[in-house]
Amino acid sequence: MSTISEKHQMFMSQVHAAKLPEPEFEYVLALSMRKPAGEVRFDFAWPDQKIAVQLDRDSQRIYEQAVRYVAQEQGWRVWYVSGEMVLCGAAITAVLAGLANEIASRDRQSTS
């Protein structure tokens, strides 16, 4: 069985193989502009595209839904992926699709 660290390394290898931009590791997103602000740490993030990936969290589903909701309110797309998704390539496939959609969306906005 792979450890979290091995899965993180495997995901980064997939990112490099796909020739994606380097994500920020352990990116911190403030969940509120109010003081004190809550925050969440994403395992991998592309802040310019507002795309984040969270690997193998044992946290409660309610917490994940709350983080996803608040992050989406700020324009982020968040994927919670399992180690199995990393192993079979589904995690990187989701990120590739998300980045492609974000780039296409920005291209459409810039030509409008």
C-alpha positions in Angstrom: 0.0 0.0 0.0 1.3 3.4 -0.9 1.7 6.1 1.7 0.4 9.7 1.2 4.0 10.8 0.5 4.3 8.3 -2.4 0.9 9.3 -3.8 2.0 13.0 -3.7 5.2 12.1 -5.5 3.3 10.0 -8.1 0.8 12.9 -8.7 3.7 15.3 -9.2 5.3 12.8 -11.7 2.0 12.8 -13.6 1.9 16.6 -13.6 5.4 16.7 -15.0 4.6 14.0 -17.6 1.6 15.9 -18.7 3.8 19.0 -19.1 1.5 21.0 -16.8 2.7 24.1 -15.1 4.2 23.5 -11.7 1.5 23.6 -9.0 2.1 25.2 -5.6 2.5 22.6 -2.9 0.5 23.1 0.3 -1.1 26.3 -0.9 -3.0 28.2 1.7 -6.4 29.8 0.8 -8.1 32.2 3.1 -11.7 31.2 3.4 -12.9 34.7 4.4 -11.8 38.3 4.1 -13.0 38.9 7.6 -10.6 38.8 10.6 -9.9 36.3 11.9 -10.1 34.4 8.6 -10.3 30.7 8.3 -8.0 29.0 5.9 -7.5 25.7 4.1 -4.3 24.1 2.9 -4.6 22.4 -0.5 -2.0 19.7 -1.4 -1.6 21.2 -4.9 -2.9 24.4 -6.4 -2.7 26.4 -9.5 -3.7 29.8 -8.0 -3.8 31.7 -11.3 -6.3 29.2 -12.6 -8.0 28.8 -9.2 -7.7 25.0 -9.4 -6.8 22.9 -6.3 -6.3 19.2 -5.6 -6.6 17.6 -2.2 -5.3 14.0 -1.8 -6.6 11.4 0.6 -8.1 13.4 3.4 -9.7 11.5 6.2 -11.8 14.5 7.1 -15.5 14.4 7.3 -17.5 14.8 4.2 -19.3 17.9 5.7 -16.0 19.7 6.1 -15.0 18.9 2.5 -18.3 20.2 1.2 -18.0 23.4 3.3 -14.4 24.0 2.0 -15.5 23.3 -1.6 -18.5 25.7 -1.2 -16.4 28.6 0.2 -13.6 28.0 -2.3 -16.1 27.9 -5.2 -17.6 31.2 -3.9 -14.1 32.6 -4.5 -14.0 31.1 -8.0 -12.0 28.0 -7.2 -12.5 24.4 -8.5 -11.5 21.8 -5.9 -11.0 18.1 -6.5 -10.8 15.7 -3.6 -9.0 12.6 -5.0 -8.1 9.2 -3.5 -4.9 7.5 -3.8 -6.6 5.0 -6.1 -7.5 7.9 -8.5 -3.8 8.9 -8.6 -2.7 5.3 -9.2 -5.1 4.8 -12.1 -4.5 8.3 -13.6 -8.0 9.6 -13.0 -6.7 12.4 -10.8 -4.4 13.9 -13.4 -7.1 13.5 -16.1 -9.5 15.6 -14.0 -6.8 18.3 -13.5 -6.0 18.3 -17.3 -9.7 18.8 -18.1 -10.1 21.5 -15.5 -7.0 23.4 -16.7 -8.1 23.1 -20.4 -11.6 24.4 -19.5 -10.1 27.3 -17.6 -7.8 28.3 -20.5 -10.6 28.0 -23.0 -12.9 30.1 -20.8 -10.2 32.8 -20.4 -9.6 32.8 -24.2 -13.3 33.2 -24.9 -13.5 36.1 -22.4 -10.5 37.9 -23.9 -11.9 37.7 -27.4 -15.4 39.0 -26.3 
